[in-house]
Amino acid sequence: MVHLSTMKRGAWLFGLVALAFCALDPRASRAAESLPAGSRHVEAVLLSETDSLSPGVPVLMAVRLRMEQGWHTYWRNPGDAGSATRIEWKLPEGFRAGPIQWPVPEVISVPPLTSYGYEGEAWLLVSVTPPASLPLGQTMALSAKVSWVECAQSCIPGSADLVLVLPVVAAPGKIDASLRAAFLQARAALPQAPPKTVQATAWVERGKLHLELKSTEKKAAVLESPRFLPVEEGLIVDSAPQTFRLKQFGILLEIPQPAKAKPLPRKLGGLLLAQSTEWKGTRKIAWALEAEPVSAPIGLRVLPVSKELWLILGFAFLGGLILNLMPCVFPVLSLKVLHLVDRGREEGGGSFAHGLAFLVGVVSSFLVLATILLALRAQGAELGWGFQLQSAPFVAFLVVLFFLVSLSLFGVFELGASFGRMGGVADRVRGLWGSFGSGVLATVVASPCTAPFMGVALGFALAQPMWVALLVFGALGLGVAAPVFLLCSFPVLMRLLPRPGRWMEDFKQLLGFPMMAAVIWLLWVYGKLRGIDGVGSLLLALIGVGFGAWLFGRYANPSRILPVRLVAGLVGVLVVGAAIGYLLRDASSRRAEEPWTPYSAARLNELRTEGVPVFLDFTASWCLTCKVNERIALNNPEVRKRFADRGVVWMVADWTNRDPAITQALSELGRSGVPTYALYGPDPQSEPKLLPELLTPRILLDELEKLPSPGPGAPALSSSPQARP
């Protein structure tokens, strides 16, 4: 009688031999499917549609991800949080792998954030092409390293190394019967191309992305509940509702954009998810769109926007009128009008035509300027003011620029007066072309004096569609040209023109005070970015800028002899340049005071030894739950105040890029993903309290309330909100 343990040992040896046989002969198992690998919640497998390879014949491969219930991975654009799945191929020489063919994702909503991803199972298809010279009768190992982020209430990075071995035969490989239906289903899960009769265009207007679908056959739209998912991140507010309205032969989607939205690419790619109700029933639609960026149609403006537009145009026109009173423009205004009137008389006609030519010259010059700026914006240049004010070096540059303009207006040094002499050149040109040239030069004369008045109009215009920007710049040009045009049309009005005098210098100096107010405001913005130490460095640099400008204005003016002017001008420019260089270097290197401390094990041990309570926040930029907790709980004003009252140090362990030290710290707490929150009390010997993965202000306030009040000299937490990872 054979002993039971001997039978078990024999079965184990038989299984081991069978496994080795399968490893040596891939056809002994399923040749079109690799062994599974993965993480705790996601299993990955590499599959081939055919059971063999043929020289030069593409084969469709797939990475199949199976997620546990409640867990998900992400699409190529993860949305508000998450990270797209990546495939790094390790193929034999000569093999080429195409891009991932992404199936249609699900919209995963965890208010207030929205992401796009997959639950249950996802097939990522890739076409792999062997070389035409592939030798027959061999086996080829196709390897892929797949990386993803798996999320439920917490998020964990996952990866798998997959290997699939396929033989090389002359005839095209056979489709594995067991996988035929699965590959057909994976193809069906891909987005479809829209009908050829559908034309897609897109534009940005007033902080919204507009996507319009038109039928070239002039048929009515039958789409319901449309939603657009761009393939690029940062183009829309993913969690914002997308409104749409039907048009005569199509639909128009309006989608809010973030404050730092990227410029539209040359082809706006994305998915249009919708449903269509027909006589057979309701079917889901998923179209892979490529929309052509265009300028906003004029007819889309509604009444409230029109009122705002008229107001901006009015301010632009008023700014142009005020430019005529600037010291660099007004002294030549009377002489220019007299020349235009005399020119009209000499040619036997009225001066109206010459005034009109002057107006056309001014307005066309401003329109050319607008066209150049818009062309730069179309190439991706960020020309709006709001975005750059988040850059500390740019804010520092604006402070110096406005400070120099203020000093110029106060008379410390002079700029722009020499441009007025250029007006005499155009006066030598006869006829209407001469008047037109005078208008062009008037724009050049006004350019050094536009800073106090063009800021609002310029900032508004560059954030609008082309037709709005052209209207704003045109209104500004009309304001500049209007006085000359009116005086040429009605010469009797010359009697009302005030004489140049002392009042002009007083008016110029008066304008210096609004510019100094702008400097103070920018100092406040800079303080928010760089803290009080940064403001101190900026003020120190302004002393150097002021001294250099004073030196230039005092000793480099035409009343001094040439050697003094040259030396003073050179020294003044060098002093200003050195101050600006120091400031920009300081702005680029210095960081503002943050409300949290970066994680390090040494700093954590040091704080615990000192008896300081610590709130340890493990987070990552791709963690959806982390972002929700940040908005709802961690940035709650009452929670932030309680942190400060209890002397709790907020320490952030940013796991966006994998860090072995943070991974080890998570393991020591018995966790493997983010978010993880640990609250250390003042007792160095006490164990940390692990908080739930979903936080609310009440949970944090209750836990903080249990901590003892801090003693004298306990550290206080900064209450200034800053951007977190």
DRENVEXLO-496135 format. One line per 10 residues: for each residue z, x, y of C-alpha. Coordinates in pm, 1 decimal, m for minus. Each point is the difference from the previous one (the first is absolute). Last residue first. Example, Ala and Ser with C-alpha at 12.3 -4.5 7.8 and 13.67 -1.06 7.14 Angstrom:
<nodes>
714.0:1367.0:m106.0  66.0:m137.0:m344.0
</nodes>
This chain:
<nodes>
m490.2:95.7:6876.3  200.7:m134.9:294.0  m115.0:m50.2:359.1  288.3:16.9:245.7  249.7:m248.6:134.8  250.2:150.5:247.1  352.3:m87.9:m115.4  100.5:357.0:m74.9  275.2:15.4:m259.1  338.9:123.0:104.0
176.8:289.3:m168.8  376.6:m30.2:m43.3  195.7:185.5:266.6  299.9:m229.2:m12.6  32.6:m192.5:m328.2  m255.3:m230.4:m145.3  94.6:m356.1:m102.7  45.9:m42.8:m374.2  m300.5:m119.7:m199.6  12.4:m354.6:m139.0
m181.3:m133.8:307.8  m296.4:221.0:m82.4  m44.0:m180.2:m331.9  15.9:m344.7:161.1  m237.1:100.9:281.7  m252.1:143.9:m244.9  m7.6:m310.3:m220.1  m10.6:m229.0:306.0  m297.3:185.8:151.7  m196.7:m60.7:m320.2
m109.0:254.6:m254.6  m217.5:m32.8:m308.5  54.8:305.7:m220.0  368.4:m84.0:m27.6  259.4:255.1:113.7  133.4:290.2:m204.0  355.7:89.8:106.3  56.4:374.4:m11.7  283.6:136.1:m215.9  318.1:107.1:176.6
121.9:361.2:4.4  m118.0:78.9:354.2  184.8:m307.3:134.9  m187.3:m102.9:317.4  m216.1:m247.7:m192.2  m348.2:71.7:m132.3  m247.8:m289.4:12.0  m300.6:38.4:m229.8  m329.6:m183.6:49.5  m296.0:30.8:m235.9
m342.4:m130.1:98.6  m154.4:173.8:m178.8  m27.9:120.0:m356.0  169.6:181.3:m288.2  366.2:m94.1:30.8  310.9:118.3:m182.6  159.3:142.0:314.4  m46.1:355.9:m127.5  m359.9:m88.8:m79.8  m62.6:m106.8:359.8
138.6:330.6:128.6  m223.3:187.8:m244.5  m308.2:m184.6:125.6  106.8:73.5:358.6  22.9:372.5:m76.6  m328.5:m5.4:m193.2  m183.9:m151.8:300.1  m297.2:m227.6:m59.3  m175.2:m78.0:323.4  106.9:m338.6:131.2
348.6:70.9:m137.4  175.9:8.2:338.1  373.1:42.8:m51.2  153.9:m147.8:314.5  361.7:61.1:103.4  177.2:m250.3:226.9  332.2:153.9:99.7  273.0:m263.0:16.9  246.4:24.5:289.8  131.3:m351.7:m59.8
m89.9:m123.1:347.4  m338.9:173.8:m9.3  m103.0:m154.0:m331.3  136.7:m336.0:121.0  m226.8:20.4:304.7  m305.3:65.0:m217.2  92.6:m295.5:m219.9  39.5:m228.2:303.2  m335.1:115.1:140.6  m185.7:m65.0:m331.2
m224.6:299.9:m61.1  143.6:58.0:m348.8  m2.8:m365.5:m105.6  m322.5:m194.0:56.9  m250.0:261.0:111.2  123.6:288.0:m213.5  69.1:m220.6:m301.1  m358.8:m128.6:9.0  m137.1:353.1:35.0  207.3:125.7:m292.4
m113.1:m296.6:m211.8  m364.1:97.1:56.2  48.5:366.3:m93.9  m308.6:203.1:99.5  173.0:163.7:299.6  287.7:111.4:m218.8  376.2:m63.5:m5.9  332.5:127.9:m133.1  265.2:m92.3:258.2  337.4:176.1:m24.5
265.3:m168.4:218.6  260.8:268.1:59.6  372.5:m22.8:82.2  141.8:320.3:154.9  299.0:151.4:m182.0  m82.8:357.6:97.8  m70.1:86.7:m364.9  m233.3:m301.3:m17.8  m192.1:120.7:306.2  m42.6:350.0:m144.5
m101.4:m134.6:m339.9  m271.1:m214.3:163.1  m117.9:291.2:213.8  m33.0:224.3:m307.3  m181.4:m266.0:m201.0  m255.3:m46.3:275.4  m121.4:m325.5:142.6  m142.5:m31.3:349.7  252.9:m144.2:248.7  m45.0:m339.4:160.1
7.3:m148.6:350.1  m239.4:267.6:122.5  25.5:215.4:311.0  m353.0:79.6:111.7  m186.4:293.8:m140.7  m99.0:315.7:184.9  m303.8:192.4:m116.3  m298.5:m175.3:158.8  178.8:m93.0:321.6  131.2:355.5:42.4
m346.4:147.5:m42.4  m141.6:m253.1:243.9  271.4:77.5:254.5  m29.7:377.4:m21.6  m377.3:m20.7:40.4  33.7:m237.5:297.5  244.1:232.8:173.7  m221.5:303.6:m68.5  m306.6:m182.0:132.4  179.9:m107.9:317.6
118.3:356.6:61.6  m344.5:145.0:m76.8  m172.5:m248.7:232.7  238.9:85.8:282.3  m36.8:375.1:m58.0  m381.8:m22.9:9.5  m7.7:m223.0:307.2  253.2:214.2:183.5  m190.1:321.7:m79.3  m338.5:m145.3:98.5
124.7:m172.5:313.2  189.7:307.9:115.4  m309.3:218.9:m49.8  m222.9:m256.2:185.6  210.4:m41.8:312.0  201.0:m317.7:25.3  m100.5:m315.1:190.2  m237.1:m101.6:m287.4  294.0:m88.9:m230.4  123.9:229.8:m277.6
337.0:81.6:161.7  188.6:m328.4:31.3  m196.0:m222.8:m238.2  m16.0:250.4:m284.5  362.9:110.4:41.2  111.8:m362.9:15.3  m198.2:m81.3:m316.7  150.5:299.6:m181.7  351.4:m96.3:109.6  m50.3:m360.5:m105.9
m132.6:98.0:m342.0  292.9:239.0:m50.8  250.8:m269.1:97.6  m189.2:m242.9:m223.8  60.1:234.3:m295.9  377.0:m20.5:53.0  m24.6:m379.8:15.3  m187.3:m1.2:m331.7  254.4:228.7:m165.5  283.0:m229.7:109.7
m191.2:m305.4:m122.4  m33.5:166.0:m342.0  372.8:65.2:m12.5  67.2:m367.4:83.0  m200.0:m128.1:m296.3  m355.4:78.3:m109.5  m183.5:m330.9:m45.7  228.2:m237.6:187.8  47.2:265.2:267.7  m377.1:30.2:35.3
m23.8:m372.5:68.1  270.5:30.7:267.8  m180.4:295.3:156.5  m318.2:m210.2:m4.2  178.2:m266.6:204.2  121.9:260.9:247.3  m352.6:141.9:40.5  m139.6:m351.5:56.1  258.4:m49.2:276.7  m120.4:330.1:147.4
m353.0:m146.0:8.3  128.2:m312.6:169.1  164.9:228.4:261.5  m308.9:212.4:66.1  m191.3:m302.2:128.5  213.7:8.0:314.5  m119.3:355.5:62.6  m361.5:m117.8:14.2  87.3:m290.5:226.3  179.4:232.2:242.0
m302.7:232.2:4.8  m230.3:m294.4:72.9  230.3:m130.6:274.2  m52.9:321.5:199.2  m356.5:m97.2:85.6  m341.5:m119.9:m106.8  m109.9:m296.3:207.6  37.0:m343.3:m144.2  m320.7:m191.0:m90.6  m2.4:m335.3:174.9
m277.7:99.5:244.9  m220.7:94.3:m292.8  0.6:m368.8:m98.9  m290.8:m55.5:238.2  m215.0:202.3:m242.7  m5.7:m297.3:m245.3  m203.6:96.0:m307.6  74.1:369.9:37.5  369.5:m72.6:62.5  11.3:m231.0:m302.6
m165.4:253.3:m230.8  219.4:284.3:125.0  316.0:m206.2:m54.7  m113.2:m129.5:m345.4  m99.3:333.9:m155.8  342.1:108.1:m130.5  96.5:m352.8:m104.1  m334.0:m52.7:m170.9  56.1:323.1:m191.6  337.4:m122.8:m127.8
m159.3:m330.8:m97.5  m270.5:187.6:m193.8  266.1:204.5:m176.8  174.5:m319.2:m108.6  m325.8:m176.9:m96.5  m116.9:300.9:m203.2  330.4:6.7:m188.1  m29.5:m372.3:m77.0  m356.7:39.6:m134.4  99.9:297.1:m213.6
285.5:m170.0:m180.9  352.4:56.7:131.6  264.9:273.3:m33.4  m194.1:235.4:227.6  m11.2:m262.8:275.0  372.1:m71.1:2.9  103.7:365.9:28.5  m263.9:65.8:265.1  98.0:m304.2:209.3  370.0:85.3:m21.5
m45.2:368.7:83.1  m278.4:m34.4:259.3  216.2:m54.9:307.4  237.7:292.2:61.2  m227.7:254.1:m174.8  m326.1:m88.8:177.8  23.4:250.6:284.4  m182.2:297.1:m153.1  m287.5:m229.4:m107.0  m68.0:m166.1:336.9
m232.5:274.4:126.8  m191.7:6.4:m329.1  m42.1:m378.2:15.2  m119.4:32.4:359.0  m249.8:257.9:m126.9  m170.8:m264.0:m213.9  m1.5:m244.3:288.7  m152.0:261.8:232.6  m267.7:59.2:m264.2  m93.5:m368.4:15.2
m22.2:23.5:378.9  m227.3:303.4:m35.3  m210.0:m183.9:m255.3  m36.1:m279.5:254.8  m180.8:230.4:239.4  60.5:357.8:115.3  214.2:272.3:m161.6  183.1:209.7:257.4  297.5:m237.8:0.9  50.4:70.9:m368.6
114.8:352.9:72.1  242.9:m111.7:271.6  210.1:m189.3:m251.2  89.3:323.8:m176.7  238.7:81.6:283.1  234.8:m270.2:m125.3  46.7:187.1:m325.8  173.0:277.6:191.1  291.6:m229.7:78.7  78.0:m54.0:m367.7
309.3:206.0:m45.1  264.1:107.2:251.7  333.7:172.9:m55.7  360.0:m89.1:84.9  m139.4:m293.4:196.2  210.6:m282.7:m144.1  m311.7:m135.3:m172.2  m61.9:339.4:m161.2  361.3:23.1:m114.9  m32.1:m345.3:m155.5
m324.4:96.3:m176.4  175.5:310.7:m136.9  287.0:m211.8:m132.6  m246.9:m244.5:m154.2  m170.2:286.2:m187.0  326.5:165.4:m106.4  142.3:m327.5:m133.5  m330.1:m82.0:m169.5  0.7:335.9:m182.1  357.7:m59.9:m116.4
m102.2:m341.9:m131.0  m287.7:167.0:m187.0  230.0:261.0:m153.1  247.7:m274.8:m107.1  m259.9:m214.9:m174.1  95.5:m368.0:m13.6  m144.5:m44.4:348.2  m338.6:87.5:m150.8  m25.7:m336.8:m171.4  76.4:m209.1:308.3
m245.5:172.4:236.0  m329.1:m81.7:m168.6  m266.1:268.1:m40.5  34.3:77.8:m370.3  m328.1:169.7:m88.1  m151.9:m144.4:m318.6  m370.5:41.0:69.1  m9.5:m352.3:143.7  269.3:104.0:247.7  m216.7:286.2:122.9
m290.0:m241.9:47.9  233.1:m234.3:186.5  98.3:278.4:238.8  m362.8:93.2:66.4  m100.0:m363.9:52.2  285.3:m53.9:246.1  m107.7:301.7:208.1  m357.7:m128.3:1.3  129.0:m338.4:112.7  194.5:164.3:283.7
m313.4:180.5:114.3  m205.2:m321.2:m23.5  250.8:m177.4:223.9  m7.8:268.8:268.4  m379.4:41.3:7.9  m59.5:m375.7:m5.9  234.6:m43.4:297.3  m180.7:271.8:197.4  m333.2:m164.4:m76.5  143.1:m331.2:124.8
119.9:164.0:321.7  m345.9:151.1:43.6  m164.8:m337.1:m49.0  239.5:m164.4:245.3  m64.6:262.1:272.2  m270.5:m209.3:157.7  m359.2:103.7:17.6  m229.3:221.7:205.3  60.4:318.9:m193.8  188.6:155.1:287.4
221.0:m308.8:27.0  101.6:14.2:m368.0  80.8:368.0:25.9  215.5:m62.2:306.5  206.9:m258.5:m191.4  41.2:230.4:m301.2  95.3:293.8:220.3  252.4:m211.0:190.2  156.5:m119.0:m327.7  31.9:357.0:m128.8
159.5:119.6:322.8  256.8:m280.0:m12.2  89.0:70.3:m365.1  14.2:380.2:25.3  362.1:17.6:117.4  98.5:m281.4:m242.6  m82.8:169.4:m329.3  223.7:307.7:m45.2  280.3:m157.7:203.4  8.8:m308.2:m224.1
m82.2:m324.3:173.3  m326.4:m52.9:m190.1  194.0:30.7:m325.0  189.3:m313.4:99.9  m316.1:m209.3:m39.4  m62.3:139.8:m348.7  355.9:m85.6:m102.4  m53.1:m354.6:127.8  m312.4:m34.3:m217.6  191.5:128.0:m304.2
287.4:m237.2:78.1  m241.7:m293.9:19.6  m170.6:101.9:m324.2  341.6:12.0:m167.3  81.6:m350.2:126.5  m339.5:m132.8:m106.5  59.6:140.4:m348.2  341.9:m161.9:m21.1  m146.8:m337.6:94.1  m281.7:47.7:m249.9
251.9:77.4:m274.3  174.0:m335.0:60.2  m340.3:m182.3:7.4  m155.0:132.2:m320.9  m227.5:302.0:m38.0  m223.3:m10.7:m308.1  m323.2:m49.6:192.2  m23.8:363.2:100.1  m50.1:122.8:m354.5  218.3:300.6:m85.6
m194.7:319.1:m56.6  m104.0:78.4:m356.5  145.8:173.0:m308.2  m211.6:m78.1:m312.6  204.0:m147.4:m284.4  m14.1:138.0:m352.3  144.8:m265.6:m227.4  107.8:m1.6:m365.2  31.3:m372.8:m65.9  280.2:m166.7:m194.1
m50.8:m376.8:m38.0  216.1:m240.2:m197.6  m148.4:m322.0:m135.1  87.4:m361.3:72.9  m171.4:m281.0:m191.9  m343.2:m70.8:m144.7  m99.6:m199.4:311.0  89.2:300.2:212.9  316.7:129.1:161.5  m13.3:366.3:95.9
289.6:238.6:3.5  70.2:309.7:203.9  67.0:371.7:m27.3  m219.5:224.7:213.1  38.2:359.7:m107.0  m51.8:304.9:218.0  m236.0:244.9:161.3  m58.0:30.6:374.4  m306.7:220.2:33.0  m7.8:241.1:293.2
378.1:2.1:m10.2  200.3:m215.2:242.1  244.8:195.9:209.7  345.2:38.2:m155.1  271.5:m239.6:108.8  302.7:147.9:172.0  136.5:m326.3:143.6  m73.4:m178.1:m327.6  m295.8:m241.3:m26.2  13.3:m378.4:m23.6
m273.1:m164.8:m213.7  m251.1:m256.0:127.9  m250.0:m128.8:m260.0  m321.2:m173.6:110.2  m196.5:m222.5:m237.5  m367.7:m78.2:m57.8  m300.5:m203.7:104.2  132.8:m229.7:271.1  336.1:167.3:22.7  312.0:m66.2:m198.2
328.1:139.5:117.4  228.1:262.1:m139.4  355.8:119.2:42.2  142.6:293.3:m193.0  378.7:m13.0:m12.8  169.9:336.3:62.1  143.2:194.8:m296.0  m289.1:246.2:m21.8  m7.2:80.0:371.1  m355.1:131.9:8.4
m194.3:327.7:19.4  270.4:246.1:m111.1  m112.5:50.0:m358.7  m364.1:8.9:m100.8  m139.9:m227.5:m274.1  42.3:m302.3:224.3  142.9:m319.3:m158.2  m140.5:m316.2:159.7  138.6:m346.4:m76.4  m196.8:m325.2:m15.4
179.6:m332.7:m58.3  m319.6:m199.1:m71.5  m364.5:107.1:m9.1  m277.6:m263.5:9.6  m189.4:132.3:302.5  m292.4:m207.6:131.4  m350.0:131.6:m61.8  m212.2:178.6:258.1  m191.0:200.0:m262.4  129.7:319.2:162.1
350.0:m127.0:m73.0  256.9:158.3:225.9  333.3:165.7:m73.4  206.7:113.5:297.5  295.3:238.3:m14.6  205.0:34.2:319.4  272.1:265.0:6.7  260.8:m85.7:258.6  171.2:197.5:275.1  m190.5:m158.8:285.7
m343.5:29.4:m161.8  m108.5:215.4:m290.6  m335.6:m57.1:m166.8  m142.1:m86.1:m340.3  m330.3:m116.9:m150.5  m84.6:m141.3:m342.4  m339.8:m152.8:m93.2  m18.1:m235.1:m298.9  m350.3:m79.3:m135.3  17.4:291.5:m242.6
284.7:m180.2:m174.2  324.7:195.6:1.9  42.6:283.8:m250.5  263.3:m78.1:m260.5  351.6:136.0:m25.3  94.5:148.1:m337.8  198.7:m217.6:m242.4  m316.7:m100.2:m187.5  m59.4:363.7:m86.8  350.4:24.4:m145.9
m61.8:m319.7:m202.4  m314.9:147.6:m148.4  192.0:318.7:m73.3  270.4:m199.1:m181.7  m253.3:m203.2:m198.4  m171.0:311.5:m134.0  321.0:191.2:m71.9  54.0:m92.5:m367.4  m372.5:17.8:m67.4  m25.6:356.8:125.3
m333.5:23.5:174.8  m229.1:233.9:m187.6  m96.1:333.1:145.6  m349.3:78.6:121.0  m194.5:194.9:m263.4  20.9:380.5:m8.2  368.3:35.1:m79.9  295.2:170.4:173.0  343.4:m87.5:m140.1  278.1:m140.4:221.8
354.8:128.3:64.9  210.5:m193.4:254.7  288.8:170.5:177.9  248.8:m160.0:240.0  266.0:166.8:212.3  217.8:m272.8:152.5  168.5:m55.7:333.2  265.5:m211.0:167.9  168.5:m3.6:340.4  285.3:m252.7:11.6
52.0:m293.1:236.9  296.4:m237.3:4.2  11.6:m379.7:14.4  m317.9:7.9:m203.7  m221.9:300.2:52.8  m210.4:246.1:m196.5  m166.0:282.1:193.5  m298.5:162.0:m164.4  m136.3:324.0:m141.6  m263.0:37.8:m274.3
m85.7:344.3:m134.9  m328.2:m25.1:m187.1  m141.2:189.1:m296.1  m330.6:m35.2:m183.0  m5.6:207.4:m318.5  m347.8:51.2:m141.6  m93.6:9.6:m366.8  m303.4:189.1:m127.0  m302.5:m104.3:m203.8  m247.0:5.9:283.8
m0.4:243.9:290.6  19.4:m147.7:354.9  m305.9:116.0:192.4  m47.1:m333.3:178.5  349.7:34.8:148.7  251.3:m277.1:m70.4  36.8:m287.0:251.6  336.4:m176.3:46.6  9.3:m347.0:159.7  351.7:m103.8:101.2
173.3:m335.7:m51.1  362.5:m66.9:97.6  128.9:m275.0:m229.9  319.1:m174.9:112.2  264.9:m180.2:m203.1  311.0:m205.9:77.2  21.4:32.0:377.3  m250.1:166.2:229.6  m1.5:96.4:366.1  m30.7:m92.7:364.4
300.9:8.2:231.2  162.1:m231.0:254.2  314.9:51.3:205.5  242.3:m238.2:178.4  34.1:m145.7:m253.3  m73.4:132.0:m352.2  m358.9:m113.4:m52.1  m216.6:149.0:m272.9  m365.8:m95.5:53.0  m168.7:59.6:m336.6
m269.5:258.6:m45.9  m369.0:m45.0:m91.8  m89.4:277.1:m244.3  m61.0:348.6:135.2  m301.3:201.3:m114.0  136.4:352.5:27.7  m255.0:253.0:120.9  m240.6:180.7:m231.7  82.6:273.7:m248.6  m244.1:284.6:m64.6
m15.9:217.7:m313.8  m173.3:339.6:24.6  295.1:206.0:m124.5  249.5:m199.4:m200.5  212.4:m252.0:189.2  345.0:14.5:155.7  9.7:m315.4:211.5  264.5:m78.1:261.8  46.7:m378.2:20.2  203.5:m146.8:287.2
178.5:m335.1:33.5  44.5:m105.7:362.8  340.6:32.2:163.5  246.7:m265.2:110.5  84.6:m168.3:327.9  m156.9:m220.3:268.2  m331.5:m23.9:m184.8  m68.9:199.1:m319.1  m363.1:70.9:92.2  m150.6:139.2:m324.4
197.2:m266.5:m191.7  361.6:43.1:m108.3  231.6:m18.0:m301.6  227.7:m288.0:m102.6  326.3:m78.3:m176.7  150.4:m344.2:m65.4  m107.4:m9.7:m364.1  m67.2:350.3:m125.6  m327.4:150.9:112.7  m300.5:84.9:m212.3
m245.4:243.1:156.8  m338.9:48.3:m163.0  m200.8:297.3:116.6  m360.8:m76.6:m77.2  m312.3:193.2:m92.6  m362.1:m112.0:18.5  m240.4:248.5:m152.7  m295.5:151.1:181.8  m279.9:139.9:m224.2  m99.7:361.4:80.5
68.9:127.7:m353.1  159.3:m273.9:m215.2  372.7:m63.9:m41.3  176.5:m200.7:m269.1  205.8:m315.7:m72.6  m130.0:m191.8:299.1  198.2:m190.6:263.3  241.5:288.6:34.7  373.1:m39.6:50.9  283.7:197.8:161.2
342.7:m162.8:m40.9  289.3:m37.9:245.7  334.2:m174.6:m55.7  211.1:m101.0:298.7  373.8:m80.5:18.8  177.7:313.5:m122.7  m290.2:233.7:56.7  m331.9:59.9:m166.5  m182.5:100.5:m313.2  m219.4:m179.1:m249.4
m213.7:187.6:m253.8  m363.1:m8.4:95.6  m247.7:m277.1:m81.2  m367.8:10.8:m97.3  42.3:184.8:m331.7  238.8:m255.4:m140.6  148.6:195.3:m288.9  m160.4:196.1:m284.2  m290.6:61.8:237.2  214.8:250.6:188.2
13.0:226.4:m307.3  251.8:284.5:42.9  258.1:m217.4:173.8  m45.5:m276.2:m253.1  53.6:246.1:m283.7  316.7:128.8:167.4  134.0:m355.2:26.0  m76.6:m63.2:m366.9  181.0:319.3:m100.1  306.8:m102.5:203.9
m3.1:m348.2:m150.6  m12.2:143.8:m351.9  289.8:232.7:79.8  210.2:m293.6:125.5  m82.4:m206.3:m305.6  104.5:288.9:m227.6  332.7:41.0:179.1  70.8:m371.8:m28.3  m75.7:8.0:m373.0  228.8:301.9:m50.0
280.9:m178.1:186.0  m31.4:m295.6:m236.1  37.3:216.7:m315.6  m279.1:m30.4:m253.0  106.5:m144.7:m334.5
</nodes>
